[in-house]
């Protein structure tokens, strides 16, 4: 069989094409979500390292650094 014949059969069969299209959409959404969360986590850790470096060089107090870290968290206790 030729690849064009296989593709034509795959696209023309709705019982296979629609579920495959939905499944591929779900996989793409999960991948994008995972990549997004990874990028956010890396950025958060980089910020914490930068704050720690400022504290280590003495240009910021540990209390100021703690306030900065807490201000960036999503769930702050009131």
mmCIF file of the C-alpha atoms, coordinates in Angstrom:
data_MODEL
# 
_entry.id   MODEL 
# 
loop_
_atom_site.group_PDB 
_atom_site.id 
_atom_site.type_symbol 
_atom_site.label_atom_id 
_atom_site.label_alt_id 
_atom_site.label_comp_id 
_atom_site.label_asym_id 
_atom_site.label_entity_id 
_atom_site.label_seq_id 
_atom_site.pdbx_PDB_ins_code 
_atom_site.Cartn_x 
_atom_site.Cartn_y 
_atom_site.Cartn_z 
_atom_site.occupancy 
_atom_site.B_iso_or_equiv 
_atom_site.pdbx_formal_charge 
_atom_site.auth_seq_id 
_atom_site.auth_comp_id 
_atom_site.auth_asym_id 
_atom_site.auth_atom_id 
_atom_site.pdbx_PDB_model_num 
ATOM 1  C CA . UNK A 1 1  ? 0.000   0.000  0.000  1.00 0.00 ? 1  UNK A CA 1 
ATOM 2  C CA . UNK A 1 2  ? 1.010   3.536  -0.717 1.00 0.00 ? 2  UNK A CA 1 
ATOM 3  C CA . UNK A 1 3  ? 1.155   6.186  2.032  1.00 0.00 ? 3  UNK A CA 1 
ATOM 4  C CA . UNK A 1 4  ? -1.390  8.352  0.232  1.00 0.00 ? 4  UNK A CA 1 
ATOM 5  C CA . UNK A 1 5  ? -3.838  5.446  0.170  1.00 0.00 ? 5  UNK A CA 1 
ATOM 6  C CA . UNK A 1 6  ? -3.346  4.865  3.890  1.00 0.00 ? 6  UNK A CA 1 
ATOM 7  C CA . UNK A 1 7  ? -3.876  8.557  4.664  1.00 0.00 ? 7  UNK A CA 1 
ATOM 8  C CA . UNK A 1 8  ? -6.971  8.702  2.478  1.00 0.00 ? 8  UNK A CA 1 
ATOM 9  C CA . UNK A 1 9  ? -8.444  5.640  4.218  1.00 0.00 ? 9  UNK A CA 1 
ATOM 10 C CA . UNK A 1 10 ? -7.632  7.105  7.630  1.00 0.00 ? 10 UNK A CA 1 
ATOM 11 C CA . UNK A 1 11 ? -9.175  10.516 6.909  1.00 0.00 ? 11 UNK A CA 1 
ATOM 12 C CA . UNK A 1 12 ? -12.267 9.135  5.197  1.00 0.00 ? 12 UNK A CA 1 
ATOM 13 C CA . UNK A 1 13 ? -13.131 6.709  8.042  1.00 0.00 ? 13 UNK A CA 1 
ATOM 14 C CA . UNK A 1 14 ? -14.973 8.861  10.613 1.00 0.00 ? 14 UNK A CA 1 
ATOM 15 C CA . UNK A 1 15 ? -15.020 6.068  13.205 1.00 0.00 ? 15 UNK A CA 1 
ATOM 16 C CA . UNK A 1 16 ? -11.240 6.278  13.418 1.00 0.00 ? 16 UNK A CA 1 
ATOM 17 C CA . UNK A 1 17 ? -10.461 9.872  12.458 1.00 0.00 ? 17 UNK A CA 1 
ATOM 18 C CA . UNK A 1 18 ? -12.631 11.738 15.000 1.00 0.00 ? 18 UNK A CA 1 
ATOM 19 C CA . UNK A 1 19 ? -11.396 9.809  18.080 1.00 0.00 ? 19 UNK A CA 1 
ATOM 20 C CA . UNK A 1 20 ? -7.805  10.101 16.848 1.00 0.00 ? 20 UNK A CA 1 
ATOM 21 C CA . UNK A 1 21 ? -8.265  13.845 16.385 1.00 0.00 ? 21 UNK A CA 1 
ATOM 22 C CA . UNK A 1 22 ? -9.696  14.228 19.896 1.00 0.00 ? 22 UNK A CA 1 
ATOM 23 C CA . UNK A 1 23 ? -6.945  12.104 21.443 1.00 0.00 ? 23 UNK A CA 1 
ATOM 24 C CA . UNK A 1 24 ? -4.215  14.071 19.694 1.00 0.00 ? 24 UNK A CA 1 
ATOM 25 C CA . UNK A 1 25 ? -5.798  17.323 20.889 1.00 0.00 ? 25 UNK A CA 1 
ATOM 26 C CA . UNK A 1 26 ? -5.791  16.084 24.494 1.00 0.00 ? 26 UNK A CA 1 
ATOM 27 C CA . UNK A 1 27 ? -2.148  15.027 24.207 1.00 0.00 ? 27 UNK A CA 1 
ATOM 28 C CA . UNK A 1 28 ? -1.159  18.439 22.837 1.00 0.00 ? 28 UNK A CA 1 
ATOM 29 C CA . UNK A 1 29 ? -3.017  20.244 25.646 1.00 0.00 ? 29 UNK A CA 1 
ATOM 30 C CA . UNK A 1 30 ? -1.336  18.082 28.304 1.00 0.00 ? 30 UNK A CA 1 
ATOM 31 C CA . UNK A 1 31 ? 2.097   18.716 26.772 1.00 0.00 ? 31 UNK A CA 1 
ATOM 32 C CA . UNK A 1 32 ? 1.577   22.483 26.620 1.00 0.00 ? 32 UNK A CA 1 
ATOM 33 C CA . UNK A 1 33 ? 0.335   22.519 30.216 1.00 0.00 ? 33 UNK A CA 1 
ATOM 34 C CA . UNK A 1 34 ? 3.347   20.539 31.411 1.00 0.00 ? 34 UNK A CA 1 
ATOM 35 C CA . UNK A 1 35 ? 5.790   22.777 29.600 1.00 0.00 ? 35 UNK A CA 1 
ATOM 36 C CA . UNK A 1 36 ? 4.086   25.873 31.012 1.00 0.00 ? 36 UNK A CA 1 
ATOM 37 C CA . UNK A 1 37 ? 4.272   24.583 34.587 1.00 0.00 ? 37 UNK A CA 1 
ATOM 38 C CA . UNK A 1 38 ? 7.928   23.667 34.124 1.00 0.00 ? 38 UNK A CA 1 
ATOM 39 C CA . UNK A 1 39 ? 8.784   27.157 32.851 1.00 0.00 ? 39 UNK A CA 1 
ATOM 40 C CA . UNK A 1 40 ? 6.943   28.753 35.798 1.00 0.00 ? 40 UNK A CA 1 
ATOM 41 C CA . UNK A 1 41 ? 8.762   26.527 38.271 1.00 0.00 ? 41 UNK A CA 1 
ATOM 42 C CA . UNK A 1 42 ? 12.168  27.314 36.770 1.00 0.00 ? 42 UNK A CA 1 
ATOM 43 C CA . UNK A 1 43 ? 11.445  31.057 36.848 1.00 0.00 ? 43 UNK A CA 1 
ATOM 44 C CA . UNK A 1 44 ? 10.299  30.868 40.490 1.00 0.00 ? 44 UNK A CA 1 
ATOM 45 C CA . UNK A 1 45 ? 13.462  29.015 41.533 1.00 0.00 ? 45 UNK A CA 1 
ATOM 46 C CA . UNK A 1 46 ? 15.658  31.455 39.598 1.00 0.00 ? 46 UNK A CA 1 
ATOM 47 C CA . UNK A 1 47 ? 14.029  34.344 41.456 1.00 0.00 ? 47 UNK A CA 1 
ATOM 48 C CA . UNK A 1 48 ? 14.644  32.656 44.807 1.00 0.00 ? 48 UNK A CA 1 
ATOM 49 C CA . UNK A 1 49 ? 18.317  32.145 43.901 1.00 0.00 ? 49 UNK A CA 1 
ATOM 50 C CA . UNK A 1 50 ? 18.656  35.798 42.917 1.00 0.00 ? 50 UNK A CA 1 
ATOM 51 C CA . UNK A 1 51 ? 17.100  36.927 46.210 1.00 0.00 ? 51 UNK A CA 1 
ATOM 52 C CA . UNK A 1 52 ? 19.468  34.612 48.083 1.00 0.00 ? 52 UNK A CA 1 
ATOM 53 C CA . UNK A 1 53 ? 22.413  36.146 46.215 1.00 0.00 ? 53 UNK A CA 1 
ATOM 54 C CA . UNK A 1 54 ? 21.320  39.666 47.185 1.00 0.00 ? 54 UNK A CA 1 
ATOM 55 C CA . UNK A 1 55 ? 21.058  38.554 50.798 1.00 0.00 ? 55 UNK A CA 1 
ATOM 56 C CA . UNK A 1 56 ? 24.486  36.919 50.640 1.00 0.00 ? 56 UNK A CA 1 
ATOM 57 C CA . UNK A 1 57 ? 26.164  40.051 49.265 1.00 0.00 ? 57 UNK A CA 1 
ATOM 58 C CA . UNK A 1 58 ? 24.500  42.160 51.947 1.00 0.00 ? 58 UNK A CA 1 
ATOM 59 C CA . UNK A 1 59 ? 22.423  44.461 49.772 1.00 0.00 ? 59 UNK A CA 1 
ATOM 60 C CA . UNK A 1 60 ? 19.211  42.982 51.179 1.00 0.00 ? 60 UNK A CA 1 
ATOM 61 C CA . UNK A 1 61 ? 18.274  41.766 54.634 1.00 0.00 ? 61 UNK A CA 1 
ATOM 62 C CA . UNK A 1 62 ? 16.875  38.271 55.151 1.00 0.00 ? 62 UNK A CA 1 
ATOM 63 C CA . UNK A 1 63 ? 13.572  39.820 56.278 1.00 0.00 ? 63 UNK A CA 1 
ATOM 64 C CA . UNK A 1 64 ? 13.286  41.758 53.015 1.00 0.00 ? 64 UNK A CA 1 
ATOM 65 C CA . UNK A 1 65 ? 14.046  38.600 51.058 1.00 0.00 ? 65 UNK A CA 1 
ATOM 66 C CA . UNK A 1 66 ? 11.439  36.666 52.985 1.00 0.00 ? 66 UNK A CA 1 
ATOM 67 C CA . UNK A 1 67 ? 8.834   39.326 52.261 1.00 0.00 ? 67 UNK A CA 1 
ATOM 68 C CA . UNK A 1 68 ? 9.680   39.238 48.555 1.00 0.00 ? 68 UNK A CA 1 
ATOM 69 C CA . UNK A 1 69 ? 9.371   35.462 48.392 1.00 0.00 ? 69 UNK A CA 1 
ATOM 70 C CA . UNK A 1 70 ? 6.065   35.517 50.286 1.00 0.00 ? 70 UNK A CA 1 
ATOM 71 C CA . UNK A 1 71 ? 4.654   38.303 48.123 1.00 0.00 ? 71 UNK A CA 1 
ATOM 72 C CA . UNK A 1 72 ? 5.110   36.164 45.038 1.00 0.00 ? 72 UNK A CA 1 
ATOM 73 C CA . UNK A 1 73 ? 3.309   33.116 46.373 1.00 0.00 ? 73 UNK A CA 1 
ATOM 74 C CA . UNK A 1 74 ? -0.249  32.476 45.243 1.00 0.00 ? 74 UNK A CA 1 
ATOM 75 C CA . UNK A 1 75 ? -1.659  31.433 48.580 1.00 0.00 ? 75 UNK A CA 1 
ATOM 76 C CA . UNK A 1 76 ? -0.754  33.940 51.240 1.00 0.00 ? 76 UNK A CA 1 
ATOM 77 C CA . UNK A 1 77 ? -2.177  33.502 54.690 1.00 0.00 ? 77 UNK A CA 1 
ATOM 78 C CA . UNK A 1 78 ? -4.189  36.488 55.850 1.00 0.00 ? 78 UNK A CA 1 
# 
